[in-house]
């Protein structure tokens, strides 16, 4: 995405805790219209939707008119709309069917008339929008006349009208490209019809907080029927004992399920993994398992450990976030997970883990090149460090105490003890911890380095550069470069002069200026010394034992006469072996001549560099061509 043009729509007055809703037009490969509402921490957790009032109708009408002008007559009239997304807004009654759907139909008709364009809208998402039956019927008509939509989402919307259910079921069943459907629910008959229409889809996501036991049972039985479904996600539908039994039987019957999601269903995880032998075999064939927002106590962790020990799991992704998991349960689970090389993504966020989990995480990451993502964010007792703040009464700072995040970073991901320890660290796993960079703890930068799609050698070089510039400058020992072969010296010189900040801007985002409450000023991140790279190069060159790389002429200083106007002087050709052809050791380049002192004993000038003068050492002697002192040109 190269640039964005925003038209902000403020639906509520300031101070109501609603973060700005914006109409986003993306210039680039992704062409989408997005209207989203996000809520900050001041809003109660029960509020998940922007309410509607009649006074807000002009704003919504402006939204629709802006779409029409931009995509039909404006600067995007020749472009293709691929995504249309509205989330977490209580939309005005019939507004979607009267104002928006006709515009989308006009955009689709324009695309069909244009012979160069063969595709159109692929994502149609109206999640948590409290759609009316009229709006859903309009969406069904649009979907019936479309052949490019692959993902259709009207979750958390109730469907009550029989005509609406029939129209939506016919549109889903007859659609040639639809593979992902996310719907809410309604009465039992409507739910049955919509589920039967989704038999040809690949992914079904369904659920609602208002689902009763019978609705859950209908969904559980549908999973066991013959269909093309490979991914099933149940959200917010509580399971009782009978429904769990129906679900387990359906998972045994359906051999095509590869991705299973049970989010906020109140299921007991021990019962899922302590099932029959056939159920265990079915679970072992899953590639993605999402059990978030449930409960995973210590017995549940023990059941999962036994499951991993019994079967050879094919899991690629395991989501155990927001499960009230404690450190004792995680300590049992992580060693068992390490033995399964197929697992690439593990989510343990939003749990009750504390600093005691650090040792288990370090053992999990040690010599592990299979795990690509480990999410530990949202664990309030798992921090990078504590302290460091200034006490306003005394003006003193609280001592900084490293926590589990720092231990994981230093022991597993970025051990800066030596260059060899950096090379032996884990370079494959992106560990997510909710904490910004803290001086010597560059956890966010290390996370971005491990997430790069580059070779392991490239990641090692970036970490070495980061260590030399930010975390441990003592690693730069010139004696370590004495025995490097000649052919490797260009790479060494290139490495030591690099800096992660300017050369890899995608790794370190530029932080905005922050105002200090204590002093009322602005503080900025310290910038690197521009001469540090040259100093490192000079240190290596001066201690290296191979002068062949810098072999050159004698560099004899010679006074030149001022050329008369119109007179041409021919330069005398010098020959090898002439008396004035001194060794190259006597030559010092002009930029290195900082200070000079006449030595009466040797009758030569003694030249001193800036470093030698400050340290009181001797410099390098330079003898003139005739052995007498000469002036510097």
C-alpha positions as CSV (number, residue, x, y, z in Angstrom):
1,X,0.0,0.0,0.0
2,X,1.5,3.2,-1.1
3,X,-0.8,5.9,0.2
4,X,-4.2,6.4,1.9
5,X,-6.9,9.0,1.6
6,X,-9.1,9.2,4.7
7,X,-12.5,10.8,5.1
8,X,-13.3,10.8,8.8
9,X,-16.8,10.5,10.0
10,X,-17.5,11.4,13.6
11,X,-20.7,9.8,14.7
12,X,-20.6,10.7,18.4
13,X,-19.3,13.8,20.2
14,X,-15.8,13.8,21.7
15,X,-15.4,12.2,25.1
16,X,-17.6,9.2,24.5
17,X,-14.6,6.8,24.3
18,X,-15.1,5.9,20.6
19,X,-11.9,5.8,18.5
20,X,-12.4,7.4,15.1
21,X,-14.4,5.6,12.5
22,X,-12.9,6.3,9.1
23,X,-13.7,5.6,5.5
24,X,-10.5,4.1,4.1
25,X,-9.6,4.2,0.4
26,X,-6.4,2.3,-0.3
27,X,-4.2,3.1,-3.3
28,X,-2.3,0.0,-4.3
29,X,-2.9,-3.7,-4.7
30,X,-5.5,-3.8,-1.9
31,X,-8.7,-1.8,-2.9
32,X,-11.2,-1.8,0.0
33,X,-13.8,0.3,1.8
34,X,-13.7,-0.1,5.6
35,X,-15.9,1.3,8.3
36,X,-14.8,0.0,11.6
37,X,-15.3,1.0,15.3
38,X,-12.7,0.4,17.9
39,X,-13.1,1.1,21.6
40,X,-10.5,2.3,24.0
41,X,-10.0,1.2,27.6
42,X,-12.4,3.9,29.0
43,X,-15.4,2.2,27.3
44,X,-17.1,-0.6,29.4
45,X,-16.4,-4.0,28.0
46,X,-20.1,-4.7,27.5
47,X,-20.2,-2.1,24.8
48,X,-19.2,-3.8,21.6
49,X,-21.2,-1.7,19.1
50,X,-21.8,1.9,18.1
51,X,-25.4,2.6,18.9
52,X,-27.7,4.3,16.4
53,X,-29.7,7.5,16.7
54,X,-31.8,9.3,14.1
55,X,-29.5,12.3,14.3
56,X,-26.7,10.2,12.9
57,X,-28.5,9.4,9.6
58,X,-26.9,12.3,7.7
59,X,-23.5,10.9,8.5
60,X,-24.4,7.4,7.1
61,X,-25.9,9.1,4.0
62,X,-22.6,11.0,3.5
63,X,-20.8,7.7,3.8
64,X,-22.8,6.1,1.0
65,X,-22.6,9.3,-1.2
66,X,-18.9,9.4,-0.8
67,X,-18.6,5.8,-2.0
68,X,-20.7,6.7,-5.1
69,X,-18.7,9.8,-6.0
70,X,-15.3,8.1,-5.4
71,X,-15.8,4.8,-7.2
72,X,-18.3,5.8,-9.9
73,X,-17.3,9.3,-11.0
74,X,-14.1,10.1,-8.9
75,X,-10.5,9.2,-9.1
76,X,-11.2,5.5,-8.5
77,X,-13.8,5.1,-11.4
78,X,-11.4,2.9,-13.3
79,X,-10.4,0.7,-10.4
80,X,-11.8,-2.5,-9.0
81,X,-13.3,-2.8,-5.5
82,X,-12.2,-6.0,-3.8
83,X,-13.3,-5.6,-0.1
84,X,-16.3,-4.0,1.6
85,X,-16.2,-4.2,5.4
86,X,-18.4,-2.6,8.1
87,X,-18.0,-3.8,11.7
88,X,-19.4,-3.0,15.1
89,X,-22.0,-0.4,14.0
90,X,-25.8,-0.5,14.5
91,X,-26.8,0.4,11.0
92,X,-29.9,2.5,10.3
93,X,-33.0,0.5,9.2
94,X,-33.0,-0.2,5.5
95,X,-30.0,2.1,4.9
96,X,-27.8,-0.7,3.6
97,X,-30.4,-2.0,1.1
98,X,-31.5,1.5,-0.1
99,X,-28.2,3.4,-0.2
100,X,-25.2,1.0,-0.3
101,X,-26.2,-2.1,-2.2
102,X,-27.3,-0.1,-5.3
103,X,-23.9,1.6,-5.3
104,X,-22.1,-1.8,-5.0
105,X,-24.3,-3.1,-7.9
106,X,-23.3,-0.1,-10.0
107,X,-19.6,-0.8,-9.3
108,X,-20.0,-4.4,-10.2
109,X,-21.9,-3.5,-13.5
110,X,-19.1,-1.0,-14.3
111,X,-16.5,-3.8,-13.8
112,X,-18.5,-6.2,-16.0
113,X,-18.7,-3.6,-18.8
114,X,-15.0,-3.0,-18.7
115,X,-13.4,-5.8,-20.7
116,X,-10.0,-5.5,-19.0
117,X,-11.4,-6.3,-15.5
118,X,-12.3,-10.0,-14.8
119,X,-12.7,-9.8,-11.0
120,X,-14.7,-7.8,-8.5
121,X,-15.6,-7.9,-4.8
122,X,-14.1,-10.9,-3.1
123,X,-14.8,-10.0,0.6
124,X,-18.2,-8.8,1.9
125,X,-18.2,-8.4,5.6
126,X,-21.0,-6.8,7.8
127,X,-20.1,-8.2,11.2
128,X,-22.0,-7.1,14.3
129,X,-24.2,-4.6,12.4
130,X,-27.7,-5.7,13.6
131,X,-28.9,-6.1,10.1
132,X,-32.7,-6.1,9.4
133,X,-34.4,-8.7,7.3
134,X,-34.7,-6.1,4.5
135,X,-31.0,-5.5,4.5
136,X,-30.2,-9.2,4.5
137,X,-32.6,-9.8,1.6
138,X,-30.9,-7.0,-0.3
139,X,-27.5,-8.7,0.4
140,X,-28.9,-12.0,-0.8
141,X,-30.0,-10.5,-4.1
142,X,-26.6,-8.9,-4.6
143,X,-24.9,-12.2,-3.7
144,X,-27.1,-14.1,-6.2
145,X,-26.0,-11.9,-9.0
146,X,-22.3,-12.0,-8.1
147,X,-19.8,-14.6,-9.0
148,X,-16.6,-13.3,-7.4
149,X,-17.3,-13.1,-3.6
150,X,-15.3,-15.8,-1.7
151,X,-15.9,-14.6,1.9
152,X,-19.3,-13.6,3.2
153,X,-19.8,-12.5,6.8
154,X,-23.0,-11.4,8.5
155,X,-22.2,-12.7,12.0
156,X,-24.2,-11.6,15.0
157,X,-27.3,-10.9,12.9
158,X,-30.6,-12.7,13.6
159,X,-32.6,-13.9,10.6
160,X,-36.3,-14.3,11.3
161,X,-38.3,-13.9,8.1
162,X,-38.9,-17.1,6.1
163,X,-38.5,-15.2,2.8
164,X,-35.2,-13.8,3.9
165,X,-34.0,-17.3,4.9
166,X,-35.0,-18.8,1.6
167,X,-33.3,-16.0,-0.4
168,X,-30.1,-16.2,1.6
169,X,-30.0,-20.0,1.4
170,X,-30.5,-20.0,-2.4
171,X,-27.8,-17.3,-2.9
172,X,-25.3,-19.3,-0.8
173,X,-26.1,-22.6,-2.4
174,X,-25.9,-21.4,-6.0
175,X,-22.8,-19.2,-5.6
176,X,-19.9,-20.6,-7.7
177,X,-17.0,-19.0,-5.8
178,X,-18.1,-18.8,-2.1
179,X,-15.8,-20.8,0.2
180,X,-16.1,-19.0,3.6
181,X,-19.4,-18.2,5.3
182,X,-19.9,-16.6,8.7
183,X,-23.5,-16.3,9.8
184,X,-25.4,-15.6,13.0
185,X,-28.6,-17.5,13.5
186,X,-32.3,-17.4,13.8
187,X,-35.0,-19.9,14.5
188,X,-34.3,-23.6,14.1
189,X,-35.9,-24.0,10.7
190,X,-33.9,-21.0,9.3
191,X,-30.7,-22.4,10.8
192,X,-31.3,-25.8,9.2
193,X,-31.9,-24.3,5.7
194,X,-28.8,-22.1,5.9
195,X,-26.6,-24.9,7.1
196,X,-27.7,-27.2,4.3
197,X,-26.9,-24.4,1.8
198,X,-23.4,-24.3,3.2
199,X,-22.5,-27.9,2.4
200,X,-20.5,-27.0,-0.7
201,X,-18.4,-24.4,1.2
202,X,-14.9,-25.0,2.6
203,X,-15.2,-23.0,5.8
204,X,-18.2,-22.4,8.1
205,X,-18.1,-20.0,11.0
206,X,-21.3,-19.9,13.0
207,X,-22.4,-18.9,16.5
208,X,-24.4,-16.5,18.5
209,X,-24.7,-15.7,22.2
210,X,-28.4,-16.3,21.9
211,X,-28.1,-19.9,20.6
212,X,-30.1,-22.3,22.7
213,X,-29.3,-25.9,23.3
214,X,-31.4,-27.0,20.3
215,X,-29.5,-24.7,17.9
216,X,-26.2,-26.0,19.2
217,X,-27.4,-29.5,18.7
218,X,-28.4,-28.7,15.1
219,X,-24.9,-27.4,14.3
220,X,-23.2,-30.3,16.0
221,X,-25.2,-32.8,14.0
222,X,-24.6,-30.9,10.7
223,X,-20.9,-31.2,11.2
224,X,-21.2,-35.0,11.0
225,X,-23.1,-35.0,7.7
226,X,-21.4,-35.5,4.4
227,X,-20.1,-32.2,3.1
228,X,-17.1,-30.4,1.6
229,X,-16.4,-28.6,4.9
230,X,-12.7,-28.6,5.9
231,X,-12.9,-25.8,8.5
232,X,-15.6,-25.4,11.2
233,X,-15.6,-22.6,13.8
234,X,-18.2,-22.4,16.6
235,X,-18.3,-19.0,18.4
236,X,-20.2,-18.1,21.6
237,X,-22.5,-21.1,21.7
238,X,-22.5,-22.9,25.1
239,X,-22.3,-26.7,25.0
240,X,-24.0,-28.9,27.5
241,X,-23.3,-32.6,28.1
242,X,-25.6,-33.9,25.3
243,X,-24.3,-31.3,22.8
244,X,-20.7,-32.3,23.6
245,X,-21.5,-35.9,22.9
246,X,-23.1,-35.0,19.5
247,X,-20.1,-32.9,18.6
248,X,-17.6,-35.6,19.4
249,X,-19.6,-38.1,17.3
250,X,-19.7,-35.7,14.4
251,X,-16.0,-35.2,14.5
252,X,-15.4,-38.9,14.3
253,X,-17.8,-39.2,11.3
254,X,-16.5,-36.3,9.3
255,X,-13.0,-37.2,8.0
256,X,-12.6,-34.0,6.1
257,X,-12.3,-31.6,9.0
258,X,-8.8,-30.1,9.2
259,X,-9.4,-26.9,11.1
260,X,-11.6,-26.8,14.3
261,X,-12.4,-23.8,16.3
262,X,-14.4,-23.9,19.6
263,X,-14.3,-20.3,20.8
264,X,-16.2,-19.3,24.0
265,X,-18.3,-22.5,24.0
266,X,-17.8,-23.4,27.6
267,X,-16.4,-26.8,26.7
268,X,-14.3,-28.7,29.2
269,X,-11.0,-29.3,27.5
270,X,-10.2,-32.5,29.5
271,X,-13.3,-34.1,28.1
272,X,-12.2,-33.3,24.6
273,X,-8.8,-35.0,24.9
274,X,-9.9,-37.9,27.2
275,X,-12.4,-39.2,24.7
276,X,-12.6,-42.4,22.8
277,X,-9.8,-43.8,20.7
278,X,-11.6,-42.8,17.5
279,X,-12.0,-39.2,18.7
280,X,-8.3,-39.1,19.5
281,X,-7.5,-40.3,16.0
282,X,-9.8,-37.6,14.5
283,X,-8.1,-34.9,16.6
284,X,-4.6,-36.1,15.6
285,X,-5.5,-35.3,11.9
286,X,-6.3,-31.7,12.7
287,X,-3.9,-29.1,11.4
288,X,-5.4,-26.0,13.2
289,X,-7.1,-26.2,16.6
290,X,-8.5,-23.1,18.3
291,X,-9.7,-23.5,21.9
292,X,-9.6,-19.9,22.9
293,X,-11.8,-18.2,25.5
294,X,-12.6,-21.4,27.4
295,X,-10.8,-22.8,30.5
296,X,-7.6,-24.9,30.7
297,X,-6.9,-25.9,34.3
298,X,-4.2,-28.2,35.4
299,X,-6.2,-31.4,34.6
300,X,-6.8,-30.1,31.1
301,X,-3.1,-29.6,30.6
302,X,-2.4,-33.2,31.8
303,X,-5.0,-34.5,29.3
304,X,-3.3,-32.6,26.4
305,X,0.1,-33.9,27.5
306,X,-1.2,-37.5,27.3
307,X,-2.8,-36.8,23.9
308,X,0.5,-35.5,22.5
309,X,2.4,-38.5,23.9
310,X,-0.1,-41.1,22.5
311,X,-0.4,-39.9,18.9
312,X,1.7,-38.2,16.3
313,X,-0.2,-35.0,15.9
314,X,-0.3,-33.0,12.6
315,X,-1.1,-29.7,14.3
316,X,0.4,-26.6,12.7
317,X,-1.4,-24.0,14.8
318,X,-2.7,-24.3,18.4
319,X,-4.6,-21.4,20.0
320,X,-5.0,-21.5,23.8
321,X,-5.4,-17.8,24.4
322,X,-7.7,-16.4,27.2
323,X,-8.1,-19.8,28.9
324,X,-7.2,-18.8,32.5
325,X,-4.1,-21.0,32.2
326,X,-1.7,-20.8,35.1
327,X,2.0,-21.3,35.0
328,X,1.8,-24.9,36.4
329,X,-0.3,-26.0,33.5
330,X,2.0,-24.3,31.0
331,X,5.0,-25.9,32.6
332,X,3.5,-29.4,31.9
333,X,2.4,-28.5,28.3
334,X,5.4,-26.8,26.8
335,X,7.8,-29.8,27.0
336,X,5.3,-32.1,25.4
337,X,4.7,-29.5,22.6
338,X,8.5,-29.3,21.8
339,X,8.6,-32.9,20.6
340,X,6.0,-32.2,17.9
341,X,8.0,-30.8,15.0
342,X,4.9,-30.0,12.9
343,X,3.7,-27.2,15.3
344,X,4.6,-23.7,13.9
345,X,2.2,-21.3,15.7
346,X,1.4,-21.4,19.5
347,X,-0.8,-18.8,21.1
348,X,-0.7,-18.5,24.9
349,X,-1.8,-14.9,25.2
350,X,-4.3,-13.4,27.7
351,X,-3.6,-16.1,30.3
352,X,-2.4,-16.1,33.9
353,X,1.2,-16.8,33.3
354,X,3.9,-15.3,35.6
355,X,7.7,-15.0,35.6
356,X,8.2,-18.6,36.6
357,X,7.3,-19.7,33.0
358,X,10.6,-18.3,31.7
359,X,12.6,-21.5,32.1
360,X,10.1,-23.6,30.2
361,X,9.9,-21.1,27.4
362,X,13.7,-21.0,27.1
363,X,13.8,-24.8,26.9
364,X,11.1,-24.8,24.3
365,X,13.0,-22.3,22.1
366,X,16.4,-23.9,22.5
367,X,17.5,-25.7,19.3
368,X,14.0,-25.3,17.9
369,X,13.8,-24.2,14.3
370,X,10.2,-25.5,13.7
371,X,8.2,-23.1,15.9
372,X,7.7,-19.8,14.0
373,X,5.3,-17.9,16.3
374,X,4.9,-17.8,20.1
375,X,2.4,-15.3,21.5
376,X,2.9,-14.4,25.2
377,X,1.2,-11.0,25.1
378,X,-1.5,-10.1,27.5
379,X,-0.1,-12.0,30.5
380,X,-0.1,-9.2,33.0
381,X,2.4,-11.0,35.4
382,X,4.8,-11.7,32.5
383,X,6.8,-8.6,32.0
384,X,10.1,-7.5,30.4
385,X,11.3,-5.5,33.4
386,X,9.9,-3.5,36.3
387,X,10.9,-0.3,38.1
388,X,12.7,2.6,36.5
389,X,10.0,5.2,37.3
390,X,10.7,8.3,39.2
391,X,9.0,8.8,42.5
392,X,7.5,12.3,42.4
393,X,7.9,13.0,46.1
394,X,11.6,12.1,46.4
395,X,12.7,12.6,42.8
396,X,14.5,9.3,42.9
397,X,14.1,6.4,40.4
398,X,13.0,2.9,41.4
399,X,15.7,0.4,40.6
400,X,15.2,-1.5,37.3
401,X,14.6,-5.3,37.9
402,X,14.8,-7.7,34.9
403,X,11.8,-10.0,34.6
404,X,10.9,-13.1,32.7
405,X,10.7,-11.3,29.4
406,X,14.3,-10.2,29.7
407,X,15.4,-13.7,30.7
408,X,13.6,-15.2,27.6
409,X,15.2,-12.6,25.3
410,X,18.7,-12.9,26.6
411,X,18.8,-16.7,27.1
412,X,17.0,-17.9,24.0
413,X,16.7,-15.2,21.4
414,X,19.5,-12.6,21.7
415,X,22.4,-13.8,23.9
416,X,25.0,-11.0,23.5
417,X,27.6,-12.7,25.7
418,X,29.7,-13.3,22.7
419,X,29.5,-13.4,18.9
420,X,29.2,-17.2,19.1
421,X,26.3,-17.0,21.5
422,X,24.4,-14.6,19.2
423,X,24.9,-17.1,16.4
424,X,23.6,-20.0,18.6
425,X,20.4,-18.1,19.6
426,X,17.0,-18.9,18.2
427,X,16.5,-17.1,14.8
428,X,13.3,-18.8,13.7
429,X,10.6,-18.0,16.3
430,X,8.8,-14.6,16.6
431,X,8.1,-14.2,20.3
432,X,5.5,-11.6,21.0
433,X,5.7,-9.9,24.4
434,X,3.7,-6.8,25.2
435,X,6.5,-4.4,25.8
436,X,8.4,-1.8,23.8
437,X,12.2,-1.7,23.4
438,X,13.9,-0.9,26.7
439,X,17.5,0.5,26.1
440,X,19.6,-2.7,26.1
441,X,16.5,-5.0,25.8
442,X,15.7,-4.7,22.1
443,X,12.8,-7.2,22.2
444,X,10.7,-5.6,19.5
445,X,13.6,-5.3,17.1
446,X,14.6,-9.0,17.7
447,X,11.0,-10.0,17.1
448,X,11.0,-8.3,13.8
449,X,14.4,-9.8,12.8
450,X,13.1,-13.3,13.6
451,X,9.9,-12.6,11.6
452,X,11.8,-11.6,8.4
453,X,11.6,-14.0,5.5
454,X,15.3,-14.1,4.9
455,X,18.1,-16.6,5.4
456,X,19.4,-17.4,8.9
457,X,22.7,-15.9,8.0
458,X,21.1,-12.6,7.3
459,X,19.3,-12.7,10.7
460,X,22.6,-13.5,12.5
461,X,24.3,-10.5,10.8
462,X,21.4,-8.2,11.8
463,X,21.6,-9.3,15.4
464,X,25.4,-8.8,15.5
465,X,25.0,-5.3,14.1
466,X,22.3,-4.6,16.7
467,X,24.5,-5.9,19.5
468,X,27.5,-3.8,18.3
469,X,25.4,-0.6,18.1
470,X,22.8,-0.9,20.9
471,X,23.2,-3.6,23.5
472,X,26.8,-4.6,24.0
473,X,29.5,-2.5,22.4
474,X,32.2,-4.4,24.2
475,X,31.7,-7.2,21.7
476,X,33.9,-5.2,19.3
477,X,37.3,-6.7,19.9
478,X,39.8,-5.9,17.1
479,X,41.9,-9.0,18.1
480,X,39.1,-11.2,16.8
481,X,39.8,-10.0,13.3
482,X,43.5,-10.7,13.0
483,X,43.3,-14.1,11.5
484,X,40.5,-13.5,9.0
485,X,41.4,-14.5,5.4
486,X,41.8,-11.9,2.8
487,X,38.8,-12.9,0.8
488,X,36.5,-12.4,3.8
489,X,37.7,-8.9,4.7
490,X,35.3,-7.0,2.4
491,X,32.3,-8.7,4.1
492,X,33.8,-8.0,7.6
493,X,34.3,-4.3,6.7
494,X,30.7,-4.2,5.4
495,X,29.4,-5.8,8.6
496,X,31.1,-3.6,11.1
497,X,30.0,-0.3,9.5
498,X,26.3,-1.3,9.4
499,X,23.7,0.1,11.7
500,X,20.3,-1.5,12.1
501,X,18.4,1.8,12.3
502,X,19.1,3.4,9.0
503,X,19.8,0.3,6.9
504,X,16.8,-1.8,8.1
505,X,14.1,0.8,8.7
506,X,11.4,-1.9,8.6
507,X,12.9,-3.4,11.8
508,X,12.8,-0.2,14.0
509,X,9.9,2.2,13.6
510,X,10.7,5.8,14.2
511,X,9.2,6.8,17.6
512,X,7.5,10.1,17.8
513,X,8.7,12.8,20.2
514,X,7.3,12.3,23.7
515,X,6.8,15.1,26.2
516,X,8.3,14.6,29.6
517,X,5.9,15.2,32.5
518,X,8.8,15.9,34.9
519,X,10.5,18.6,32.9
520,X,8.0,19.6,30.3
521,X,10.5,19.1,27.4
522,X,10.8,16.7,24.6
523,X,13.0,13.6,24.7
524,X,14.2,11.8,21.7
525,X,16.0,8.5,21.2
526,X,19.8,8.8,21.2
527,X,21.3,8.8,17.8
528,X,24.2,6.7,16.8
529,X,27.7,8.4,16.5
530,X,28.3,9.0,12.8
531,X,32.0,8.3,13.2
532,X,31.5,5.0,15.0
533,X,31.5,3.0,11.8
534,X,34.7,4.6,10.5
535,X,36.3,4.0,13.9
536,X,35.5,0.3,13.7
537,X,36.9,0.1,10.2
538,X,40.1,1.9,11.3
539,X,40.5,-0.4,14.3
540,X,40.3,-3.6,12.1
541,X,42.6,-2.2,9.4
542,X,45.2,-1.1,12.0
543,X,45.3,-4.5,13.7
544,X,45.0,-6.8,10.7
545,X,48.1,-8.8,9.7
546,X,47.6,-8.8,5.9
547,X,49.0,-5.5,4.4
548,X,48.6,-7.0,0.9
549,X,45.1,-5.6,0.6
550,X,46.4,-2.1,0.8
551,X,49.6,-2.4,-1.3
552,X,50.1,0.8,-3.4
553,X,52.8,3.1,-4.7
554,X,55.4,4.9,-2.5
555,X,53.4,8.1,-2.1
556,X,56.6,10.3,-2.1
557,X,55.9,13.9,-1.3
558,X,57.3,16.2,-4.0
559,X,57.2,19.9,-4.1
560,X,55.7,21.2,-7.3
561,X,56.5,24.5,-9.0
562,X,53.8,26.9,-10.0
563,X,53.1,26.4,-13.6
564,X,53.5,29.4,-15.7
565,X,50.7,30.6,-17.9
566,X,50.7,28.8,-21.2
567,X,53.6,26.5,-20.2
568,X,53.0,22.7,-20.3
569,X,55.0,20.4,-18.1
570,X,55.4,16.8,-18.8
571,X,55.4,14.5,-15.8
572,X,58.6,12.4,-15.5
573,X,57.9,8.8,-15.7
574,X,59.2,7.0,-12.6
575,X,60.8,3.6,-12.8
576,X,61.0,0.8,-10.3
577,X,64.2,0.9,-8.4
578,X,64.9,4.6,-8.6
579,X,66.6,6.3,-5.7
580,X,63.5,8.2,-4.8
581,X,61.3,5.1,-4.8
582,X,60.9,4.6,-1.0
583,X,59.0,1.8,0.7
584,X,55.3,2.2,1.1
585,X,55.6,2.1,4.9
586,X,56.8,5.7,4.9
587,X,53.7,6.9,3.2
588,X,50.9,8.3,5.3
589,X,47.8,9.7,3.5
590,X,47.0,13.4,3.9
591,X,43.8,13.0,6.0
592,X,45.8,11.1,8.7
593,X,48.3,14.0,9.2
594,X,46.8,15.6,12.3
595,X,49.8,17.0,14.2
596,X,53.6,17.1,13.4
597,X,56.7,17.8,15.5
598,X,60.2,18.3,14.3
599,X,62.6,15.6,15.6
600,X,66.1,17.1,15.9
601,X,67.8,13.7,16.4
602,X,66.4,12.0,13.3
603,X,66.0,15.3,11.4
604,X,62.5,14.3,10.4
605,X,58.9,15.3,11.1
606,X,57.0,13.1,13.6
607,X,53.3,12.9,12.7
608,X,50.6,12.2,15.3
609,X,47.0,11.1,14.8
610,X,44.3,12.6,16.9
611,X,44.1,9.4,19.0
612,X,47.9,9.4,19.6
613,X,47.9,13.0,20.7
614,X,45.1,12.5,23.2
615,X,46.7,9.3,24.7
616,X,50.2,10.7,24.7
617,X,51.6,8.0,22.5
618,X,54.0,8.2,19.5
619,X,52.8,8.6,16.0
620,X,54.2,7.4,12.7
621,X,57.4,9.0,11.3
622,X,57.5,10.3,7.8
623,X,60.9,11.1,6.1
624,X,61.0,13.5,3.3
625,X,62.6,12.7,0.0
626,X,65.9,14.4,0.8
627,X,65.8,13.5,4.5
628,X,65.1,17.1,5.6
629,X,61.9,18.6,7.0
630,X,59.4,19.7,4.5
631,X,56.2,21.6,4.5
632,X,52.8,19.9,4.3
633,X,50.9,20.5,1.1
